[in-house]
Amino acid sequence: MKAISLRVDVDTLEGSVTGIPTLLRLLDKHQMRASFYFSFGPDNSGKAIRRIFRKGFLAKMRRTNATKLYGFKTMMYGVLLPAPIIWKRAATEMQAAKAAGHEVGIHAWDHVQYHDLLDRKSRKWLADWYANAHEAFGTVFGEKPLGAVSPAWRCNDTTLELQETYGLAYAGDCRGLAPFYPIVKGRTLSTLQIPTTLPTLDELLGLEGRTPDQVNREVWELVREDALNVYALHTEVEGGALFETFDAFLGGLRERGVQARTHANWLPELKAANPPAKAISRREIPGRAGWVSWEGPPAI
């Protein structure tokens, strides 16, 4: 049987307040469950402007029409507008995802600062980042998270070591093909990595002229039987301007008999298969500006 796990990354305040409810309606319509991962801290979306010097960033902004996807106000947070603390404005929407039967976990404290400056941040800054995110999760949901997924599929030795101290059942900090246990400085960690295995809508949209319908068809064809299929989406994109595209995507999954499973639901089987231990490397992938962490050694 073909199965897919829908990983929902919530990056911004707008994506929390308006994107979460939209996705909850779509998922309910198609009777599917997803795994939601929330950003809790300051929405510094405007500071992403420093990516202008990153190869491929402007091209991606043009082909995806980023202003339409994210909105002008969001793109001013942290620059011309104060950065709002997301969980204090969107706790109700976050709790609604859990009440509707979806899995909930951690995505970030300050998403943009982590995404852009990860390797320049001190161990203390990163330790505080994790502590703040876990504290906020506990405040909103009254429990500890089962899993967490990093912004932009980026991690390093320090983040993996810090994350290990929280006793999570799994994390999703990289791209790849199958679950594995990460090796850091010669030590195999106990936090299972569940990589995102499929390309995202915003990576493929407009790439070589692809239309939304073409992207949907391409991803449907990539879903493999008896394999880990993890599809990442964003409340700001699929829960915003491209919600109709995602509606069609979910409909296509149902027509093809693809079962939607949360990370938590799939986890026992993934662990029972005795995943291997692997190092994590970095590489660039089509449609993204900059590197992502990758399952296994560097490509030759």
PLY file of the C-alpha trace (Angstrom):
ply
format ascii 1.0
element vertex 300
property float x
property float y
property float z
element edge 299
property int vertex1
property int vertex2
end_header
0.00 0.00 0.00
1.19 3.50 -0.76
1.28 5.87 2.20
2.36 9.47 2.67
3.10 11.59 5.70
2.07 15.22 5.39
4.55 17.40 7.29
3.06 20.85 7.87
5.65 23.54 8.69
4.21 26.67 10.31
6.76 29.48 9.90
4.95 32.77 10.53
2.20 34.51 12.47
0.04 34.84 9.36
0.58 31.19 8.55
-0.58 30.36 12.08
-3.64 32.60 12.27
-5.03 32.09 8.76
-3.11 29.16 7.27
-3.78 26.62 10.00
-7.60 26.97 9.82
-7.52 26.71 6.02
-5.48 23.51 6.12
-7.67 22.04 8.84
-10.70 22.53 6.61
-8.97 20.92 3.61
-7.68 17.96 5.61
-11.11 17.42 7.15
-12.68 17.55 3.70
-10.41 14.73 2.51
-10.50 12.88 5.85
-6.73 12.97 6.25
-4.47 13.56 9.23
-1.20 15.48 9.16
1.73 16.35 11.42
1.84 20.06 12.31
5.11 21.67 13.47
4.88 25.17 14.90
7.15 28.19 15.13
6.51 29.73 18.55
8.80 32.75 18.95
9.40 36.05 17.15
8.26 36.31 13.55
11.33 37.92 11.97
10.24 37.22 8.41
11.42 40.61 7.16
15.02 39.78 8.03
14.99 37.12 5.33
15.87 39.96 2.95
19.54 39.21 3.68
19.10 36.07 1.56
19.11 38.35 -1.47
22.79 37.55 -1.94
22.24 33.78 -1.81
22.41 32.00 -5.16
18.94 31.23 -6.48
17.03 33.29 -3.90
15.77 36.03 -6.22
14.87 33.51 -8.90
12.78 31.56 -6.42
11.08 34.71 -5.17
10.09 35.64 -8.73
8.84 32.27 -9.90
6.79 31.63 -6.71
5.54 35.24 -6.38
6.67 35.38 -2.76
4.90 38.66 -1.96
1.58 37.08 -2.89
2.33 33.91 -0.91
3.56 35.56 2.28
1.96 39.00 2.17
3.52 42.45 2.54
2.92 42.74 6.30
4.67 39.45 7.05
7.66 40.57 4.98
7.96 43.67 7.19
8.05 41.85 10.55
11.38 42.30 12.29
12.40 45.14 9.95
9.83 47.93 9.72
7.36 46.28 12.08
8.07 44.72 15.50
8.48 40.94 15.45
5.40 39.45 17.17
5.74 36.40 19.43
3.73 33.87 17.44
2.43 31.57 20.16
0.99 34.47 22.17
-1.17 35.46 19.18
-1.94 32.02 17.74
-2.22 29.52 20.62
-5.90 28.94 19.82
-5.15 27.98 16.22
-2.32 25.69 17.31
-4.56 23.94 19.82
-7.24 23.56 17.16
-4.89 21.37 15.11
-4.48 18.97 18.00
-8.20 19.03 18.81
-8.90 18.01 15.21
-6.81 14.86 15.66
-3.57 15.95 14.03
-0.10 15.40 15.42
1.63 18.49 16.86
5.33 19.17 17.33
8.07 21.80 17.31
9.41 23.58 14.26
11.20 26.63 15.67
11.55 29.41 18.15
12.96 32.13 15.86
12.66 30.53 12.41
14.46 33.13 10.31
17.45 33.67 12.59
18.04 29.91 12.77
17.57 29.44 9.03
19.93 32.22 8.02
22.56 32.29 10.76
22.72 28.74 12.10
26.46 28.22 11.71
27.23 31.65 13.15
25.23 31.18 16.34
26.88 30.18 19.62
26.04 26.99 21.48
24.37 29.11 24.17
22.17 30.89 21.62
21.10 27.55 20.18
20.54 26.05 23.64
18.29 29.00 24.53
16.50 28.61 21.16
15.61 25.01 21.95
14.70 25.77 25.56
12.35 28.59 24.52
10.64 26.42 21.88
10.09 23.52 24.27
8.82 25.82 27.01
6.34 27.43 24.63
5.16 24.03 23.39
4.53 22.96 26.98
2.61 26.18 27.69
0.38 25.79 24.63
-0.25 22.04 24.78
0.44 21.08 28.40
2.71 18.19 27.42
6.08 17.36 25.93
6.46 17.00 22.14
7.05 13.64 20.51
8.99 15.14 17.60
10.54 18.27 16.13
11.61 19.33 12.65
14.19 22.02 11.94
13.71 25.12 9.78
14.74 24.73 6.15
16.07 21.20 6.77
19.21 22.61 8.36
21.17 21.23 11.29
24.73 20.90 12.52
26.57 18.90 15.17
25.63 21.35 17.90
21.90 21.33 17.15
21.82 17.55 16.94
23.61 17.24 20.29
21.31 19.76 21.95
18.20 18.18 20.52
19.31 14.78 21.81
18.98 16.03 25.40
15.20 16.44 25.07
14.51 12.73 24.60
12.42 13.13 21.46
11.17 10.02 19.69
12.19 11.47 16.34
13.27 14.58 14.49
13.11 15.76 10.89
16.20 17.86 10.25
17.22 16.80 6.77
16.24 15.60 3.33
16.84 12.05 2.19
15.22 8.73 1.39
14.76 6.67 4.56
14.87 6.86 8.37
18.25 6.64 10.11
20.06 7.43 13.34
22.55 10.30 12.96
26.23 9.90 13.74
27.77 12.96 15.40
31.48 13.02 16.24
31.63 9.26 16.07
28.60 8.75 18.33
25.27 7.34 17.15
22.41 9.39 18.57
19.12 7.88 19.74
16.81 10.46 18.12
15.56 8.88 14.90
15.75 11.12 11.84
12.71 11.02 9.54
13.83 12.94 6.45
11.58 14.70 3.98
11.76 12.51 0.90
9.65 14.39 -1.68
10.16 17.80 -3.32
7.92 20.62 -2.14
5.44 22.70 -4.09
7.41 25.92 -3.68
10.60 24.19 -4.88
9.06 22.91 -8.10
6.55 25.67 -8.89
7.75 27.66 -11.90
10.95 25.60 -12.15
11.46 24.99 -15.87
7.98 26.40 -16.37
6.10 23.94 -14.15
2.49 24.87 -13.39
0.76 23.95 -10.11
-1.08 21.09 -11.83
2.18 19.77 -13.27
3.80 19.88 -9.84
0.95 17.86 -8.35
1.22 15.22 -11.06
4.97 15.01 -10.63
4.76 14.47 -6.88
1.98 11.89 -7.21
4.25 9.88 -9.50
7.10 10.04 -6.97
5.10 8.42 -4.16
6.47 4.89 -3.86
4.83 1.76 -2.52
6.22 0.30 0.71
8.54 3.28 1.17
8.82 6.34 3.37
7.05 9.17 1.55
7.24 12.47 3.44
5.75 15.54 1.80
6.39 18.92 3.43
4.03 21.86 3.02
3.68 25.30 4.56
0.64 26.98 6.05
1.74 30.18 4.29
1.69 28.49 0.86
-0.71 25.54 0.75
-2.82 27.16 3.46
-2.69 30.52 1.66
-2.66 31.54 -1.99
-2.14 27.97 -3.27
-4.79 26.24 -1.17
-6.68 25.18 -4.31
-3.56 23.43 -5.59
-3.24 21.56 -2.30
-6.95 20.70 -2.34
-6.39 19.09 -5.74
-3.25 17.36 -4.44
-5.15 15.73 -1.58
-7.93 14.72 -3.94
-5.38 13.11 -6.24
-3.90 11.15 -3.36
-7.31 9.74 -2.48
-8.03 8.83 -6.11
-4.74 6.91 -6.21
-5.46 5.09 -2.97
-2.61 6.75 -1.06
-3.09 6.61 2.71
-2.13 9.66 4.79
-0.25 8.80 8.01
1.22 11.06 10.66
4.85 10.74 11.67
3.69 9.49 15.07
1.48 6.82 13.50
4.27 5.57 11.24
6.99 5.73 13.90
6.65 2.22 15.45
7.07 0.55 12.05
9.98 2.76 11.11
11.82 1.93 14.34
11.00 -1.78 14.09
12.79 -1.91 10.74
16.12 -1.24 12.54
17.19 1.90 10.67
20.93 2.26 10.03
23.27 4.85 11.52
24.51 7.49 9.09
26.37 10.76 9.01
24.61 13.90 7.85
26.07 15.99 5.04
25.02 19.06 3.10
24.04 19.60 -0.49
22.04 21.87 -2.75
18.83 20.59 -4.31
16.79 21.91 -7.26
14.47 24.79 -6.46
16.03 25.81 -3.15
18.38 28.70 -2.44
21.31 27.44 -0.39
22.12 24.10 1.21
20.03 21.56 3.06
21.18 18.85 5.43
21.19 15.46 3.73
20.98 11.83 4.85
24.34 10.16 4.42
27.79 11.24 3.22
28.41 14.07 0.74
27.62 13.38 -2.91
30.68 12.60 -5.01
0 1
1 2
2 3
3 4
4 5
5 6
6 7
7 8
8 9
9 10
10 11
11 12
12 13
13 14
14 15
15 16
16 17
17 18
18 19
19 20
20 21
21 22
22 23
23 24
24 25
25 26
26 27
27 28
28 29
29 30
30 31
31 32
32 33
33 34
34 35
35 36
36 37
37 38
38 39
39 40
40 41
41 42
42 43
43 44
44 45
45 46
46 47
47 48
48 49
49 50
50 51
51 52
52 53
53 54
54 55
55 56
56 57
57 58
58 59
59 60
60 61
61 62
62 63
63 64
64 65
65 66
66 67
67 68
68 69
69 70
70 71
71 72
72 73
73 74
74 75
75 76
76 77
77 78
78 79
79 80
80 81
81 82
82 83
83 84
84 85
85 86
86 87
87 88
88 89
89 90
90 91
91 92
92 93
93 94
94 95
95 96
96 97
97 98
98 99
99 100
100 101
101 102
102 103
103 104
104 105
105 106
106 107
107 108
108 109
109 110
110 111
111 112
112 113
113 114
114 115
115 116
116 117
117 118
118 119
119 120
120 121
121 122
122 123
123 124
124 125
125 126
126 127
127 128
128 129
129 130
130 131
131 132
132 133
133 134
134 135
135 136
136 137
137 138
138 139
139 140
140 141
141 142
142 143
143 144
144 145
145 146
146 147
147 148
148 149
149 150
150 151
151 152
152 153
153 154
154 155
155 156
156 157
157 158
158 159
159 160
160 161
161 162
162 163
163 164
164 165
165 166
166 167
167 168
168 169
169 170
170 171
171 172
172 173
173 174
174 175
175 176
176 177
177 178
178 179
179 180
180 181
181 182
182 183
183 184
184 185
185 186
186 187
187 188
188 189
189 190
190 191
191 192
192 193
193 194
194 195
195 196
196 197
197 198
198 199
199 200
200 201
201 202
202 203
203 204
204 205
205 206
206 207
207 208
208 209
209 210
210 211
211 212
212 213
213 214
214 215
215 216
216 217
217 218
218 219
219 220
220 221
221 222
222 223
223 224
224 225
225 226
226 227
227 228
228 229
229 230
230 231
231 232
232 233
233 234
234 235
235 236
236 237
237 238
238 239
239 240
240 241
241 242
242 243
243 244
244 245
245 246
246 247
247 248
248 249
249 250
250 251
251 252
252 253
253 254
254 255
255 256
256 257
257 258
258 259
259 260
260 261
261 262
262 263
263 264
264 265
265 266
266 267
267 268
268 269
269 270
270 271
271 272
272 273
273 274
274 275
275 276
276 277
277 278
278 279
279 280
280 281
281 282
282 283
283 284
284 285
285 286
286 287
287 288
288 289
289 290
290 291
291 292
292 293
293 294
294 295
295 296
296 297
297 298
298 299
